[in-house]
């Protein structure tokens, strides 16, 4: 069976994300370790760490995953934003390590006023600097492929390959593949021949062995739109077939997969209910091979 989970809020304490995941029927959980829209981060106490780790053990949840701040832009031109982004990534890695979370998902960033080539160079420099400041930590950053909005990098597999090939410590990096982003970037995930072609390309350029996590999201926008808008599983432009193919792909049976689908409906927060719905849809596809 695939390892399925969802992103959960840490409101009220880190352990609350684990409890919410368990309530939804998750087998893994993703969370922020701080407010994702602020630079500052309150220190994590030893008591918070112990309670989080104890709750993880008691719940029997595997593969806790952290996602870094949306403010971070490793591709930014030289200057204040780039410096703050590197410092923030270091803090994200340290916080994940403290909580015992093995991976931190990070978006490569947007080159803004420069160029694709310059942006990729900045990302490589940023990761090298972050690695230099976190030597000895076990935690790894996972580069997430993106939809390609604006000047965002990471929407082409070639971007991910260039970063992995350029950093000094590639073994300290992995990849997180988002289904919505992949589709929006122009890589088809169905029918089967197109699914296979997309993953052949990922394997050729990046290597499937580098994939440490998946984000499972349908897309509100069509193939190649380069617009990042998540939708409930089977209710968007992807439909159910890509998820059926992915969930029954034996190469990924041990790779955790996390929902990032909408948590609100009709103007109300309905996170648990909607996560349960999406997980049930996904589990209904397991075992339905060709």
ZIJO-V406781 format. One record per residue. D_FIRST is the distance of its C-alpha to the first C-alpha in whole Angstrom. Layout:
BEGIN
d_first->D_FIRST
d_first->D_FIRST
END
This chain:
BEGIN
d_first->0
d_first->4
d_first->7
d_first->9
d_first->12
d_first->16
d_first->20
d_first->22
d_first->25
d_first->27
d_first->30
d_first->32
d_first->30
d_first->27
d_first->25
d_first->26
d_first->23
d_first->21
d_first->22
d_first->21
d_first->18
d_first->17
d_first->19
d_first->17
d_first->14
d_first->13
d_first->11
d_first->13
d_first->16
d_first->19
d_first->23
d_first->26
d_first->28
d_first->31
d_first->33
d_first->31
d_first->35
d_first->37
d_first->38
d_first->39
d_first->37
d_first->38
d_first->37
d_first->34
d_first->36
d_first->35
d_first->34
d_first->32
d_first->30
d_first->30
d_first->29
d_first->26
d_first->25
d_first->25
d_first->23
d_first->20
d_first->20
d_first->21
d_first->18
d_first->16
d_first->15
d_first->14
d_first->15
d_first->18
d_first->19
d_first->23
d_first->24
d_first->28
d_first->31
d_first->32
d_first->35
d_first->35
d_first->36
d_first->36
d_first->37
d_first->40
d_first->44
d_first->46
d_first->47
d_first->46
d_first->42
d_first->41
d_first->42
d_first->41
d_first->38
d_first->38
d_first->39
d_first->36
d_first->33
d_first->35
d_first->34
d_first->31
d_first->30
d_first->32
d_first->31
d_first->27
d_first->28
d_first->30
d_first->27
d_first->25
d_first->23
d_first->22
d_first->22
d_first->24
d_first->23
d_first->27
d_first->28
d_first->31
d_first->34
d_first->36
d_first->40
d_first->42
d_first->45
d_first->45
d_first->43
d_first->40
d_first->41
d_first->42
d_first->39
d_first->37
d_first->40
d_first->40
d_first->36
d_first->36
d_first->39
d_first->37
d_first->34
d_first->37
d_first->39
d_first->36
d_first->35
d_first->38
d_first->38
d_first->35
d_first->36
d_first->34
d_first->31
d_first->28
d_first->26
d_first->25
d_first->26
d_first->23
d_first->25
d_first->24
d_first->25
d_first->27
d_first->28
d_first->32
d_first->34
d_first->37
d_first->38
d_first->34
d_first->33
d_first->29
d_first->29
d_first->30
d_first->28
d_first->31
d_first->32
d_first->29
d_first->30
d_first->33
d_first->32
d_first->30
d_first->33
d_first->36
d_first->35
d_first->36
d_first->33
d_first->30
d_first->28
d_first->28
d_first->26
d_first->23
d_first->22
d_first->19
d_first->19
d_first->20
d_first->19
d_first->22
d_first->24
d_first->23
d_first->24
d_first->27
d_first->28
d_first->29
d_first->26
d_first->24
d_first->21
d_first->21
d_first->22
d_first->20
d_first->23
d_first->24
d_first->20
d_first->21
d_first->24
d_first->23
d_first->20
d_first->23
d_first->25
d_first->23
d_first->23
d_first->27
d_first->28
d_first->25
d_first->23
d_first->19
d_first->19
d_first->21
d_first->18
d_first->17
d_first->15
d_first->15
d_first->17
d_first->15
d_first->19
d_first->21
d_first->24
d_first->27
d_first->29
d_first->29
d_first->28
d_first->31
d_first->32
d_first->32
d_first->31
d_first->28
d_first->28
d_first->24
d_first->23
d_first->21
d_first->18
d_first->20
d_first->23
d_first->24
d_first->25
d_first->22
d_first->21
d_first->17
d_first->17
d_first->17
d_first->14
d_first->12
d_first->13
d_first->12
d_first->8
d_first->9
d_first->11
d_first->10
d_first->12
d_first->10
d_first->7
d_first->9
d_first->11
d_first->11
d_first->11
d_first->14
d_first->16
d_first->20
d_first->21
d_first->24
d_first->25
d_first->28
d_first->29
d_first->33
d_first->34
d_first->32
d_first->29
d_first->26
d_first->24
d_first->22
d_first->22
d_first->21
d_first->18
d_first->17
d_first->18
d_first->16
d_first->13
d_first->13
d_first->14
d_first->11
d_first->9
d_first->11
d_first->11
d_first->7
d_first->9
d_first->12
d_first->13
d_first->17
END
